């Protein structure tokens, strides 16, 4: 039986969490190292001008736009998704929503700028997870298959 779009997205979202390489990459590379600019702006605001904390929200917005733009392209180029028409329509809609949240964050010069910034960050991280759910480079299982020769690749047909 064919899965509908929402079932497929749910399964795709839940699938990669069993791989420690995926979780480590997501936490340490995407969030920690990718978010260094945000962490630096928090530190800078704390040390100098805490009254301009909306600038932290602006840095979060810049961060989430970079994540979602790359993730939407990667997701739309994925060949493993069955409901491709729904995916394209919904990913473009999410990209549009993220852009509106980006503009809203930059137009708000108060602490309320954090509302659209954090909303956009959550959306972009979810799209990143969906885009990288089947990334073989982030799967310990595919690495071990290649090491054992269970993968189609160099040397499999040698006698």
C-alpha positions in Angstrom: 0.0 0.0 0.0 1.3 3.4 -0.9 1.9 5.9 1.9 0.3 9.3 1.6 2.5 12.4 1.8 2.1 13.0 5.5 2.9 9.4 6.4 6.0 9.5 4.2 7.2 12.7 5.8 6.6 11.4 9.3 8.5 8.2 8.6 11.3 10.2 7.0 11.5 12.5 10.0 11.7 9.6 12.5 14.0 7.3 10.5 17.5 8.9 11.0 17.4 9.3 14.8 18.5 5.7 15.3 21.9 6.5 13.7 24.4 8.0 16.1 26.4 9.6 13.2 23.3 11.5 12.1 22.5 12.7 15.7 26.1 13.7 16.3 26.3 15.5 13.0 23.0 17.3 13.6 23.9 18.4 17.1 27.6 19.2 16.8 28.0 20.4 13.2 24.6 21.9 12.2 23.5 23.3 15.5 26.8 24.0 17.4 29.3 24.9 14.7 26.6 26.2 12.2 25.2 28.4 15.0 28.5 29.9 16.0 27.5 33.3 14.6 24.4 33.2 16.8 26.4 32.3 19.9 28.9 35.0 19.2 26.1 37.6 18.8 24.6 36.4 22.2 28.0 36.9 23.8 28.5 40.3 22.1 25.1 41.5 23.2 25.7 40.3 26.7 29.0 42.1 26.9 28.1 45.4 25.3 24.5 46.4 24.4 22.0 44.0 25.9 19.2 46.5 25.0 19.7 45.5 21.3 19.0 41.9 21.8 16.7 41.9 18.7 20.0 41.6 16.8 20.4 38.1 18.2 17.0 37.3 16.6 18.3 38.7 13.3 21.3 36.4 13.4 19.0 33.5 14.1 17.0 34.5 11.0 20.1 34.6 8.8 21.1 31.2 10.2 17.7 29.6 9.5 17.5 31.0 6.0 20.8 29.5 5.1 19.7 26.1 6.5 16.3 26.0 4.8 17.5 27.3 1.4 20.1 24.5 1.1 17.8 21.9 2.6 14.8 22.6 0.3 17.1 22.3 -2.8 18.5 19.0 -1.4 15.1 17.7 -0.5 13.6 18.5 -3.9 16.5 16.7 -5.6 16.0 13.5 -3.5 15.1 10.5 -5.6 13.8 8.4 -2.7 10.6 10.4 -2.1 7.5 8.9 -3.6 5.0 11.9 -3.3 7.3 14.3 -5.2 4.5 16.7 -6.3 3.3 17.2 -2.8 6.9 17.5 -1.6 7.7 20.3 -4.1 4.5 22.2 -3.3 5.0 22.0 0.4 8.7 22.7 0.4 8.2 25.9 -1.7 5.4 26.9 0.7 7.8 26.3 3.7 10.5 28.3 2.0 8.0 31.2 1.5 6.9 31.0 5.1 10.5 31.1 6.2 11.2 34.1 4.0 8.2 35.9 5.6 9.4 35.0 9.1 12.9 36.3 8.0 11.4 39.7 6.9 9.2 39.8 10.1 12.3 39.2 12.3 14.2 42.0 10.6 11.3 44.4 10.7 10.7 43.9 14.5 13.1 45.9 16.7 12.1 44.5 20.0 12.2 41.2 21.9 9.2 40.1 19.9 11.6 39.5 17.0 12.5 36.2 18.7 9.0 34.8 17.9 9.4 34.6 14.1 13.1 33.9 14.5 12.6 30.8 16.6 9.7 29.7 14.6 11.8 29.9 11.4 14.6 28.1 13.1 12.4 25.2 14.1 11.0 24.9 10.6 14.4 25.0 9.0 15.9 22.4 11.3 12.9 20.1 10.5 13.4 20.6 6.8 17.1 19.9 7.3 16.3 16.6 9.0 13.9 15.6 6.2 16.5 16.5 3.6 19.3 14.5 5.2 17.2 11.5 6.5 18.6 9.2 3.9 22.1 10.7 3.6 24.3 7.6 3.4 27.3 9.6 4.8 25.4 10.0 8.1 24.5 6.4 8.5 26.8 4.0 10.3 25.0 1.1 8.7 25.9 2.1 5.1 29.6 2.6 6.2 29.7 -0.9 7.6 28.1 -2.3 4.4 30.8 -0.7 2.3 33.5 -2.0 4.6 32.1 -5.6 4.5 31.6 -5.5 0.7 27.8 -5.7 0.8 27.5 -2.6 -1.2 27.7 -2.3 -5.0 31.1 -0.8 -5.5 34.8 -1.2 -6.2 36.0 -4.8 -5.9 32.7 -6.5 -5.4 33.1 -8.7 -8.5 36.7 -9.7 -7.9 37.4 -13.4 -7.7 
